[in-house]
Amino acid sequence: MAGKLQPCGGGRKPLRRLPATLRTTAVWRRAAGVCLIGVVVGVLANAVRPVGALPWRYRWDEHLAGRALAAGLAVWDVDRVFAAAATGELLLLDARPAEAYWAGALPGAVHLPFGQRLDRFPEVQPLIFDEWPVVIYCSGPDCDEALQLALFLQEQGHTNLAVFIGGVAAWQAAGHPLEGAP
């Protein structure tokens, strides 16, 4: 009869169970033993490693510095940026979005947000002199916009480029003020 209601579960197949081999305790003991051996080997490898323990987390700032150096870009720290900014013989480019730039930037920095590089580059290009380093920064060591903007400038033929990976976070941590910050 087409119109009759079926009782709950009437046409359903029962849930599949684990295969019989996976239901034995011997299999689970072996799996636990393999995991335990892996943990012991990992701890021993960290204990005898000559340069210290393997990192549990990859440091993004080191990754960015490695990529910059591999691309032929210089990597500057906060002291070098501060010293060069004091002489005024560099161009600081802020690669952050507009909201971040207007909330506070390194003194004398020119705004060239990575997200608008194609539109805004013609405005900034006349400011770039190959005799002076162009130092590009963003918010901090977890931000890759500075590196991406430096790679873009490199593609445009500019050579005297440096990435300040510490960015605004390192600048403020060193006690230096931001321009335009409230």
N, C-alpha and C positions, 0 to 999 in steps of 0.2 A: 504494500500500500504506500502510495506516494505521500500521502498527507500525514502519516503517523509519525509521532516524535520518537526518536531513539533515546534510550537511557544514556546517561553520561558515560563516556568511555566505550560506548557500544561498538564503534568501528575502529577504534585506535589500536595500534600495535603496542605491545609492551616496550618500555625503554630498554635499549641495549645495555647489557652489562659488560663489565670488563672481561676480556678473554680469561680463561681459566689460569693461564700461565702468570697473569698479572695479579691474580688474587691470592697467590701463595706468599707467605711471609719470607721465604728464602729470596725471592726476587727483590723485595723491598730492603732486605738486609744488604744484599749485594749493592743496590743503588746507593744506600746510605754509606757503605764502605767506600765506594768510588768517590763520593762527594767528600768524605773525610780525608781520603788520600790527597785529593786536589787541594783542600785547605792546608794540610800539613806541608805539601810541596811548595805552595805559595808563600807560606810563612817562612819556611827555610830559605827560599830564594831571596826574600827580602832581607833576611838576617845576614846572609853571606855576600850580598851584592856590594861591590866595592864603593859605589858612589851613593849609597844610602838606599832607603826603601823606594820601591816603585810608587809613583804617585797614584792616589786613588781617583784623582780628578785631573783632567787635562787643563793646564793653565792657558787660557785664551790669549793673554798678552804675549806669552812666549811664542805661541803659534803665529800671531800677527807679526811679531818681530822677525821670526824666521822667514815668513813669506815676503816681508819687505826687503830683507837682506838678499834673499834669493832673486828678487826682481831688480836688484841693483840700487835700491833706495837706502838712504841713510836712516838710522833710527836714533832719535835724540831723546835724552832724559830731561827732567824738569830744570836741572841746573844749567844745562847747555842752552835750553830755550830761554831761560831768564837772562842769562848773560848776553845772548845775541839780541834779545828784545831790548835790552838796556842800550845797546849801541844803535839800534834802529836800522841796522843793515841786514834786514831779512823781511820777507813777506809772510805774515801769519795768515793762514786760511782756516776758517772755522767751517767744518763740513757738516755741522749739526743742522737740524730743522730750524725754521725761523723762530719758533716759540722759545727754544733753548738759547739761541743766539741773543735774542732780545732780553732774556732773563739775566744775562751776564756772559761776557766773553773775555778772552785774554786781551790785555790792552793793545790797541792798534790793529786788532784782527779784522780781516775782511771776510765778509760772509759769502761763502760759495757752498750752499748745501748740496750734498751728494745727490739727493733726489731731484734737484733742479739744475744739475751741472750742464746739461745741453743748452738750456735756455739762458742761464746766467754766465756761462763761460766767456762769451764775447765781451761782456762788461769788465770782467776781471783780467782777461788776457793782456791788455796793455800795461798792467801793473807788474807783470812777471818779467824780471830781468835775470838772465842766466848768471850774472856775476853774483847776485845775492841768492842765498838759499831760500827756498819756499818751504815753509814748515807747515804741515797740515795736521790738524788735531780734531778730535771729537770729544765726546763726554768722558771717556775713561778707558781703562784697559779691556773692558768687555765690548767695546764698540769698534766695528770694523769700517765705518764710513770714511775715516781718515785714510786708511790704506786703500780703499776702493777709489777715493778721489785722487790720491797720489798716482795710482795705476792709470787712471784716466788722463791725468796731466802728462804722464810719461808717454802715453799713446799719442798725445798731441805734439810730442817732440821736445818737451821740456826735460832737462837733465839734472839740474841742481835741486833735487827734491829730498825732503826729509819727512819722516812720520814721527810725530810726538804721540806715542801710544798711551802714555799716562793721561793725556788730555786734561780737561778741566778738573777732574778728580785729583790728579797729582799736583796740579797747579795750586788748588785750594789747600790740599794737605800740606804743601810746603809753606803755607801762610801767605801766599801772594793774593792780592785782591783781584776781583774781576771788574772789568769796566762795564758800567751800565747796570750793575747788580743792585737790587733794592736794598 
